Amino acid sequence: MRGRLGRGRGGPGLLAGVDQLHTQLTKLGELRQAGLLTDEEFATQKARLLQS
């Protein structure tokens, strides 16, 4: 199993991307809860992140 993480579909780069996406979505949610983003702004930015 040694070295298996970097092979096949995805690999470490995919995991880093998923972690970054999770972080960004969490921050957006926090901004919405704090009242700094409207629901519409939140939905727009969330869709933008998920499409990239």
C-alpha positions in Angstrom: 0.0 0.0 0.0 3.0 2.3 0.2 2.7 5.3 -2.1 -0.8 4.4 -3.1 -2.4 7.8 -2.1 -0.8 9.6 -5.0 -1.9 7.1 -7.7 -5.2 6.7 -9.5 -7.9 9.2 -9.6 -7.5 12.3 -7.6 -4.6 11.8 -5.3 -3.4 14.4 -2.8 -4.2 17.3 -5.0 -7.9 16.4 -5.0 -7.9 16.1 -1.2 -6.4 19.6 -0.9 -9.0 21.0 -3.3 -11.8 19.5 -1.3 -10.4 20.8 1.9 -10.1 24.3 0.5 -13.6 24.2 -0.9 -14.9 23.1 2.5 -13.1 25.9 4.2 -14.5 28.5 1.7 -18.1 27.2 2.1 -17.7 27.2 5.9 -16.6 30.9 5.8 -19.5 31.8 3.5 -21.9 30.2 6.0 -20.3 32.1 8.9 -20.7 35.4 6.9 -24.3 34.6 6.3 -25.0 33.8 9.9 -23.3 37.0 11.0 -25.6 38.9 8.7 -22.8 40.1 6.4 -24.2 38.2 3.4 -27.8 38.0 2.3 -29.3 34.6 1.5 -29.1 35.5 -2.2 -25.4 36.6 -2.0 -24.6 33.4 -0.1 -26.4 31.2 -2.8 -24.6 33.1 -5.6 -21.1 32.7 -4.1 -21.8 29.1 -3.1 -22.8 28.2 -6.7 -19.7 30.0 -8.0 -17.5 27.9 -5.7 -19.2 24.6 -6.6 -18.8 25.3 -10.3 -15.1 25.9 -10.2 
